[in-house]
Amino acid sequence: MMPQLQGTRVQPLLETLTPFLVVTPYNRPYMNTSPFGLTIPEENIFDPTQVGSEIFLDLLQTMDALTFGPEGMPMARWVFYDASELPGGIYGFGMNAGDIPESVRAEYEIPSDYTGLVPFSMYIAIPTPENGTWFGHNLASLNPVFPTLGLKSLGTVTKAIALRTFQAEVQVGATQWDSEALFIHTRFGPLDLETAYTPAHSEIITLTYVVPCTESAILGALGDSEHQIQRPEPHWWMRADDQERMRILQQRIEAGDRFTIPHKPRVVDDGTTLEVPVHEYGA
Ligand SMILES: CC(C)(COP(=O)(O)OP(=O)(O)OC[C@H]1O[C@@H](n2cnc3c(N)ncnc32)[C@H](O)[C@@H]1OP(=O)(O)O)[C@@H](O)C(=O)NCCC(=O)NCCS
């Protein structure tokens, strides 16, 4: 491993996990398959245009159902192909089937005769027409589903290394005000708001954000104390159930005011509600 990753959130995970990438042969030359010196083994690079990738892609869909199913947003198979694998890529970490405890294999419904790589996380991103700007379409980690496996920080690490693999310079994302994923996304820096209330999405309380993903920001997210990210102070906090305030914030964004989510949310009301910090630029 490159010295840069030593002592970061990545190191403990590499005792059990190895990286993988799903990418077409024509997108592959635009990817860095060895970010921070963490090389993706050739056998872990899956070409979605090849029938031989089928079982691994089945497992990715099972993993998505185990993570996003409870969120009510599992992905259809065609979304994987049309909106993920063909235009962008899927980066994640997996474990060899033989190393997985029997109880986990059963819950995951891994075919009993399968001996290959089993995915435990994934980050999907799609390039936009603006050079270096990628839309982060999906982040999933089985850490909360299988807590006994000790995969703490897997979501953060997956997003971080994926962004370097895709050679993204700026990341755009869409997430919900009540999503615990905001604990991860804010690790990469203040999230500048593009929308705060989003009728175009099936979840109206979706926020759209933009965040630069420099190497320093990625290392900061990975817990490298030499790469502290500058964050402004919040002016107020958005309750994740306050749709009226989201609508007002949206009106202000559309009128040209600029806001950012400077750092992670806090939990209120005995753990039932998130409050998300908001900083107003120029206030
Ligand atoms: C969201 C998800 C990716 C998190 O995966 P993960 O591997 O547990 O993530 P990490 O361990 O890297 O980070 C989670 C952090 O959030 C914190 N966190 C999550 N919920 C929290 C809460 N309610 N209160 C306080 N902290 C919370 C965790 O404590 C952890 O921080 P820590 O390392 O300081 O303890 C995973 O739960 C998932 O796949 N969810 C379903 C799909 C989804 O919602 N994806 C995001 C779409 S935008």
The ligand as an SDF file (V2000), in Angstrom:
LIG
                    3D

 48 50  0  0  0  0  0  0  0  0999 V2000
  -25.2040    4.9130    4.2520 C   0  0  0  0  0  0  0  0  0  0  0  0
  -24.2460    3.7150    4.1840 C   0  0  0  0  0  0  0  0  0  0  0  0
  -23.5390    3.7340    2.8420 C   0  0  0  0  0  0  0  0  0  0  0  0
  -23.2640    3.8110    5.3520 C   0  0  0  0  0  0  0  0  0  0  0  0
  -22.2910    2.7890    5.2610 O   0  0  0  0  0  0  0  0  0  0  0  0
  -21.1880    2.5610    6.4180 P   0  0  0  0  0  0  0  0  0  0  0  0
  -20.1960    1.6190    5.8980 O   0  0  0  0  0  0  0  0  0  0  0  0
  -21.8470    2.2640    7.7030 O   0  0  0  0  0  0  0  0  0  0  0  0
  -20.5320    4.0290    6.5040 O   0  0  0  0  0  0  0  0  0  0  0  0
  -19.2800    4.5430    7.3610 P   0  0  0  0  0  0  0  0  0  0  0  0
  -18.9710    3.5580    8.4460 O   0  0  0  0  0  0  0  0  0  0  0  0
  -18.2140    4.9420    6.4280 O   0  0  0  0  0  0  0  0  0  0  0  0
  -19.8020    5.9170    7.9700 O   0  0  0  0  0  0  0  0  0  0  0  0
  -20.9970    6.0500    8.6030 C   0  0  0  0  0  0  0  0  0  0  0  0
  -20.8080    7.1340    9.6530 C   0  0  0  0  0  0  0  0  0  0  0  0
  -22.0890    7.7350    9.8960 O   0  0  0  0  0  0  0  0  0  0  0  0
  -22.3340    7.7160   11.2780 C   0  0  0  0  0  0  0  0  0  0  0  0
  -23.7510    7.6410   11.5040 N   0  0  0  0  0  0  0  0  0  0  0  0
  -24.6740    7.0060   10.7670 C   0  0  0  0  0  0  0  0  0  0  0  0
  -25.8690    7.1740   11.3240 N   0  0  0  0  0  0  0  0  0  0  0  0
  -25.7110    7.9570   12.3890 C   0  0  0  0  0  0  0  0  0  0  0  0
  -26.5830    8.4990   13.3710 C   0  0  0  0  0  0  0  0  0  0  0  0
  -27.9070    8.2830   13.3200 N   0  0  0  0  0  0  0  0  0  0  0  0
  -26.0620    9.2490   14.3380 N   0  0  0  0  0  0  0  0  0  0  0  0
  -24.7550    9.5090   14.4030 C   0  0  0  0  0  0  0  0  0  0  0  0
  -23.8600    9.0160   13.5080 N   0  0  0  0  0  0  0  0  0  0  0  0
  -24.3460    8.2570   12.5200 C   0  0  0  0  0  0  0  0  0  0  0  0
  -21.6350    6.4720   11.7460 C   0  0  0  0  0  0  0  0  0  0  0  0
  -21.4460    6.4790   13.1550 O   0  0  0  0  0  0  0  0  0  0  0  0
  -20.3270    6.5590   10.9810 C   0  0  0  0  0  0  0  0  0  0  0  0
  -19.4480    7.4870   11.5760 O   0  0  0  0  0  0  0  0  0  0  0  0
  -18.2190    7.0090   12.5110 P   0  0  0  0  0  0  0  0  0  0  0  0
  -17.2620    6.3120   11.6010 O   0  0  0  0  0  0  0  0  0  0  0  0
  -17.6680    8.2920   13.0410 O   0  0  0  0  0  0  0  0  0  0  0  0
  -18.8200    6.1170   13.5390 O   0  0  0  0  0  0  0  0  0  0  0  0
  -25.0300    2.3790    4.3480 C   0  0  0  0  0  0  0  0  0  0  0  0
  -25.8000    2.4230    5.5400 O   0  0  0  0  0  0  0  0  0  0  0  0
  -25.9910    2.0880    3.2050 C   0  0  0  0  0  0  0  0  0  0  0  0
  -25.6150    1.4350    2.2520 O   0  0  0  0  0  0  0  0  0  0  0  0
  -27.2540    2.5610    3.3280 N   0  0  0  0  0  0  0  0  0  0  0  0
  -28.3030    2.3330    2.3600 C   0  0  0  0  0  0  0  0  0  0  0  0
  -28.1020    3.0780    1.0900 C   0  0  0  0  0  0  0  0  0  0  0  0
  -27.9610    4.5780    1.2540 C   0  0  0  0  0  0  0  0  0  0  0  0
  -28.7070    5.2130    1.9770 O   0  0  0  0  0  0  0  0  0  0  0  0
  -26.9930    5.1460    0.5150 N   0  0  0  0  0  0  0  0  0  0  0  0
  -26.7000    6.5430    0.4860 C   0  0  0  0  0  0  0  0  0  0  0  0
  -27.3710    7.1900   -0.6640 C   0  0  0  0  0  0  0  0  0  0  0  0
  -27.0220    8.9090   -0.8390 S   0  0  0  0  0  0  0  0  0  0  0  0
  1  2  1  0
  2  3  1  0
  2  4  1  0
  2 36  1  0
  4  5  1  0
  5  6  1  0
  6  7  2  0
  6  8  1  0
  6  9  1  0
  9 10  1  0
 10 11  2  0
 10 12  1  0
 10 13  1  0
 13 14  1  0
 14 15  1  0
 15 16  1  0
 15 30  1  0
 16 17  1  0
 17 18  1  0
 17 28  1  0
 18 19  1  0
 18 27  1  0
 19 20  2  0
 20 21  1  0
 21 22  1  0
 21 27  2  0
 22 23  1  0
 22 24  2  0
 24 25  1  0
 25 26  2  0
 26 27  1  0
 28 29  1  0
 28 30  1  0
 30 31  1  0
 31 32  1  0
 32 33  2  0
 32 34  1  0
 32 35  1  0
 36 37  1  0
 36 38  1  0
 38 39  2  0
 38 40  1  0
 40 41  1  0
 41 42  1  0
 42 43  1  0
 43 44  2  0
 43 45  1  0
 45 46  1  0
 46 47  1  0
 47 48  1  0
M  END
$$$$
